[in-house]
């Protein structure tokens, strides 16, 4: 179908805009991933789509097409951690330490990475995984290898310089066919949208108000877990577990992020255990976060 039809649907203003159907969204996404239209058209659509804004059906159609392009490698007993591709700007990553804690419980973690995308400009998962040796139960997938079509859009996206709908749909590619998954969410209104898009793809799916939009718990937050079409909300406070970690407010470099992983403080190690306890609970390795944290200690 003529791609300009989709640009017109999202780029003519409040009175002229309309939502795309599920099938239109599939066709739109396929043309974007194949880059069978000009880069200017792709950028124009992504900007208009973001401002319209995107609907759940549109996201579902786009995700279904993405699935058809992805090369999967099954990792059993795994939980997929959905990280944003714009990095972390002010705090180090914690997943390499979490993997070490989880190894004796035979729970694998799956992480995906690629080149930087807009708009945070932080340290990326790819940079971390390229700089340190991960535990054997931490499985890093580079998008260059399993989803090159999305990777090939990186330059267009960086030129646009803004977050788009791709930032939402790319976080959970289900590359390892994991039964469990968790990703970060900034605002509570997005919880319902993420659940509608992704929950049916997993046995148990979780959302957390994680640090910088990641699935990493650094401070008091909320956790939502879907199970059998129900959603439970949990409040988590690290202080309850005797953890007094202070988040950074300064921009962090790759070198400093690596240094904190190689030389973690006691509080940072305890925080890694709490994150591990959350993942164990999501993956049915414990009946509660409290029980999981006790097992880890």
Secondary structure, DSSP 4 states (H G I P E B T S, - for coil): --THHHHHHHHS-TTT--PPPHHHHHHHHHHHHHT-S-HHHHHHHHHHHHHH---HHHHHHHHHHHHHH------SSEEEEE--TT-BSSS---HHHHHHHHGGGT-EEEEEE-S--TTT--B-HHHHHHHSPPPTTEEEEEHHHH-HHHHTTHHHHHHH-S--HHHHHTS---TT--SEEEEE-SSTHHHHHHHHHHGGGSSEEEEE--GGGSS---SSEEEEEEETTEEEEEEE-GGGGT-------S---HHHHHHHHHT--HHHHHHHHHHHHHHHHHTTSSSSHHHHHHHH-
